Amino acid sequence: VPGPCDPEDLLDGVIFGAKYLGSTQLVSERNPPTRVRMAQAQEAVDRIKAPEGESQPMTEVDLFVSTQRIKVLTADTQEAMMDHSLQTISYIADIGSLVVLMARRRLPRCSEGAEEKRLYKMICHVFHSTDAQIIAQAIGQAFGVAYQRFLEANSIDPRELSPRQYSRALEDQEQHNAELTHFSRQENCKDVCIQKQKGEILGIAVVESGWGSILPTVVIANLMHGGPAERSGVLSIGDRLMSVNGTSLVGLPLATCQSIIRELKHQTEVTLNIVHCPPVTTAVIRRPDSKYQLGFCVENGVICSLMRGGIAERGGIRVGHRIIEINGQSVVATPHEKIIQLLTQAVSEVHIKTMPASTYRLLTGQEQPVFL
């Protein structure tokens, strides 16, 4: 990808020195012509520049540019003053020794019938640098490298599939199994109280939620027959444990969570905060043609890597999950090569049922549960 930087460097990030002059906010259409964008950039500069004869306030900063983000860091302490995802950057302009960075903000509410002229709030940051042109080119190059890597990771040949075609496929792909949406719904999150005898264990086996989980905690993978947890009737396999008697388990190692649960042995009443999650989830991937790569890797039925932002992730595929069914066909006892063949040939709407691999191993007797 042409530009002033080595594409490999942009994956990690490149830092440019600059002086921050200030920021202002404009209202704009989503994709105005370039001449309008340049006029907006000039308006931002005019708003921020000190009047003739007055000194211009400036702050020494480092501009961090990568294929993921653009950050503005204070030169001395390296604290982040601003942090924008690359996708939110709408325009970069270099005007002499000035760089104007324009980023989209949230949409304001618009009246009915004004859909075509929906306006966006744009935050415009102005910087001074002798390398203004190089900085603007590097940010443009970051977009190019990010898109190129996205295609490569999905085994897509740009000559066979235009950016417009793939963008359209992504737009058509609805979000499935969005964890944060599920966890934020009040009806899915609740406190349950379990009564038990003093000295009696709770009677649950827990596993990690998996390294593909957005909110890492432990999952109930098995219930001991006749134990307090099973007797209560309020817990199910697949439920996420968020806290125990007010102690949060989110982000803690499995061994620490197990120790906290073991300590409950001497209690007669235990309050668990849980998020109900079914043990088996269904990913639905819309794949118009086999040239649209699914964007994930499988090893012996377990999803071991995933292309972020691709159709598979948006369809609900999660790293660390075991595939148990593809388009209604069980693959529990299917050889690796056959699973790959089924996935390679699957087009249109692909339904894939999965569950966390650790839960799968317990439920199929490959591992023995350790009840706590």
N, C-alpha and C positions, 0 to 999 in steps of 0.2 A: 504494500500500500504506500503510494508516494507521500512524502512529507519530510519534515526536518529531523524526525526521531527514528531510532531503530524500533521497528514494530514490537520486538521482544521487550524492549524497555518500557513501552507503554502498557504492557500487561501488568508490570509491577508498579509503574508510576514514575513520572519524571517531574522534577521540581525546577521552577523558574523563579528568579528573584524579580520583585516588582514593588511598586508603591501604590497602596490603596487610597483612592481619593474619596470614595463614598458610594452610596447606593440610592436609587430612587425607584418609584413604582409607576408603571404605565399600564394603560388598558389597551388591549389589542385583539384583533381577530387571530384565530389560531395559526393560519398560514398566509400572511399577507405577502405581496410581491417583495422582491429584494430591495427595490428602491424605497418602499415603505419602511422596511426593517432598518435600512441605513438612516433614514430620516428619524426614526425612533431612537437609534443609537446616538445620533447627533443631538437630539433633544435631551437625552439623558446626560450627555456631556455638558450641554449648556446649563442644565439645572444644577449640576454639581460643581462646575468650575467656579473658582472665586472670581469676583468682579475685578476688572482691570485695576491694577495698582495694589491689590490686596494679596497677602501671602496665601498660598494654597495649602490647607492642612493635608498632610500625607502620613501614612503609616507603613513602615517597612514590613512586607509580607513575603511569604513563599507561596507560589501557586503550584499546587499538586495536581497533575493531569494524568489520568489513567483511562483505561477502557471501561472502567466501572463508575468512577466519580471524579468530580473536580472539587478540590478543597482549597480554602484560603486559610493559611496558618500564620500566626504571628511569628515574625522572623526570630525573635529572641527566645520565647517560651515554647514555640511550636504548638500553641493551643489553637484549636479549630475555631475560626471566626465564622466560617460558612462551610457548608457541606452539601453539594448538589449531586444527585444521581445524574449520570451522563444523559439519560433519556429525557430529563427535564430541561436540558439546554436547548433553546430554540434558535439562537443566533449568536454568532461571534463576529465582532467588527473590529478592525484595527484602523484607527484614524490618526495618522502620524505616529506619535509615540504613545498613543492611548489605546487601550484594549477595553472594549465594552462586552460584557458577558450578560446575556439575557436568558433568564430561566422562568419557566411557567410556574404559576402558583395555582391554588385551587380555583375552580370555576365559581363565579358569583351566580346567584339564582337569576334565571331569565324568565321573562313572561312568556306565556303560550303564544305560539306562532312566530317567535323570534329565534327559532332553532338555527336557521341558516346564518344568522348574524350573532351567534353566541360569542361572547367576549371573554378573554382570559386576562387575569392580572399577571403582568410581567415584572419581575424584580430585575433591575439593571444595575450591575456592579461596574464601576469604572476604575481602571488601573493605569498607572504610568510605567513604562519600561522602554529602554532602548531596543529591547527585543520584541516589541509589540507585534510586529508582523509574524515573527517566528512562533510566538505563543499562540496567536490565532490559527496559524497553520497546524500547529501540533494538536490543538483541540479538534480541528477538523479531521486530522489524521486518526485521532483516537476513535472517532465514529467509524471511520473506514476499517480500522483494524478490528474493532469490536464486531462489526457485521461480518467481516471475512472469517473470523474465528468461529462465529456462530454457525456459519455455513459449513465450515470444515468439521466442526464437532458433530454436526448432523449428517455428515457425508453427502452434502449437497454440492453439486457442480453449478456455479452461478450461470454457466452457459445454458443449462437445462431448465433452471428455475429462476425467474426474475424476482427481485426484492418485493415487487408488488404482489406476486403470486403467493409468496411465503407469508407476507404480512396479512394477506386476506385469509390464509389458512389459520393463522394465529387468532385473528379477530373472530373467526367462526368457532374456535375452540372455547367452549364454556369452561369455567372453573369448576372442577369437581373435587370433593374432599378437602376444601380449603380449611386447614386446621384452625387458623386464627378466627375465621368466621364462626366455625363450630364452637370454639372455646368461649367466644364472646357472647353467645346466646345464653341468657339466664336460665332458660328451661333445661339446658344440657348440664349445668353446673349446680350441684346441690350438696348439702351436708347430710350425712347419714349417721345414725347413732346405733351402735352395736352393743348389746348386753352380753356379758359372759361371766364365767366363774373366775374368781381369783386364782391365778396359777395356770389358767387355761390359755393356750395359744389362740390367736385370732383365726388361724386356719386358712391363710391365703399364701399362694406362691406368686412372687412378683419378678418381672424381667424389665430390662431397660426398654424405653419406648422406641429406641433405634436411633442411629446417627442421622437418619433422614428426617427426624421429627423437628418441627419448628419450636415446640415447647417441650424440652427434655424433662421427663420425669419417669416414674415407674408405672407399669401396667399390670393389672391382675391377670395372671396367665392360667391360674387354676384355683379351685376352691376345694378344701378338704371336706370329704363327705361327712356330714354330721357335725362339722365344726361350727363355731359361732357365726362366721361370715356367711356360710351357706344357710344356716338356720334363719338368719335375719331376713333373707329373701330380697334384700335391697342392693346386693352387689352382683355383678355379672362379669364373666371373662371378657377382657377388652377394656374395662373401665380404667381410666387414668387416675392415680392417686395424687392429688395436688398438695394436701396437707394432712397431718395426723395430730389430733388434739391441738390444733393451732400452729404446729410446726410445719413450715413449708418444705416439701420434698423436691421442688422444682430446681433442676440444675445440679442436684447432689449425686455423687457416685452411687451405683447400685448397692455396694457394701454398706455405705452409710445409711441408706434408706432401710436396708434390711436390719441394721442394728437398732434404728429408731423403732421399727415395728416389733422387734423382739422385746424391747423394753416395756411393751404394752401388756406383757404376760401377767403383771401384777395388778392391772387395772380391772375393774368390773364393768366399766362403761367407756367405750371408745368412740370418738367423733371423727369421722373421715370426711374430707371434702373431696368429692370425685367429679370427674367429667365423664358422662356415659359415652363410650365409643364402642361401636360394634367390633368384634374381633376380625370380621371379614369385611373389607371395603372393596367397592367396585370402581375401577378407573374406566372412564369413557373417553376414548381418544378419537377425534375425527381426523381421518387421514385420507385425503382425496385420491392419492395415487401412491404407488410403492416408491416413487422417487422422493417423496416426503419421508425422510428417515424419522423413526420414532424418537431417537435421541436418548436411549439408555442402554446399559450393558447388563447382561444376565450371566451368572455363573452357577450352573447346577440348580437352576430355578430361582435363585436369589438375585434381586436387583442390587448390583454392586456399585453402579455409578449412574449419574443422571445429568443431562444437559439442562442447566438452569435456563428458564424462560422458554423452553421448547414445548411442542404440543403434548409430550408425555407428561411433563411436570404439571402443566395446566390441566391435564386430564385427570390428575390425581395419583400418578405413579410416585412411590416413595422408596428411597434407598433403604436397604435393610429388610425389605418385605419379600416374602416368598410367594411366587405366582402359583395359584392353585387351580385356576381355570382361565381359558382363553376362548372367548365367544361361545360359552356354554360347554366347551370340551375340557374335561378334567385333565390336568397335567401333573397330578400328584406323583404318579409312578412313571412319568415320561422321561426318556433320556434327554440330555442337554441338547443334542443336535436337533432333535425333533421339536423341542420348544423354540429354538432359534428359527427353524423352518416355518413354524406356525406364525411367529411374530413377523418374519420377513414377508410372508405372503398376505398377511391380514391388511385389508384396506377398507375404506368407507368408515363405518362406525365400529371401532374395536373395543369390546368389553373385556376387561381383565380383572379377575378377582384375586385379591392378595390379602395376606395377613403378616404381621411381624414374624420374622423367621424364628426368633426365640420362642414365641408362643406356639408356632407350628411344631417345633421339635418336641415341646412338652406334650402337646395334645396328641401327637402321633407316637408317643412312647420312646422317642429317640433319646430323650433325657428324662431323668426322674425329678419330679418337683420337690423342692425343699420348702415345706410348709412352715410359716412363721406364726 
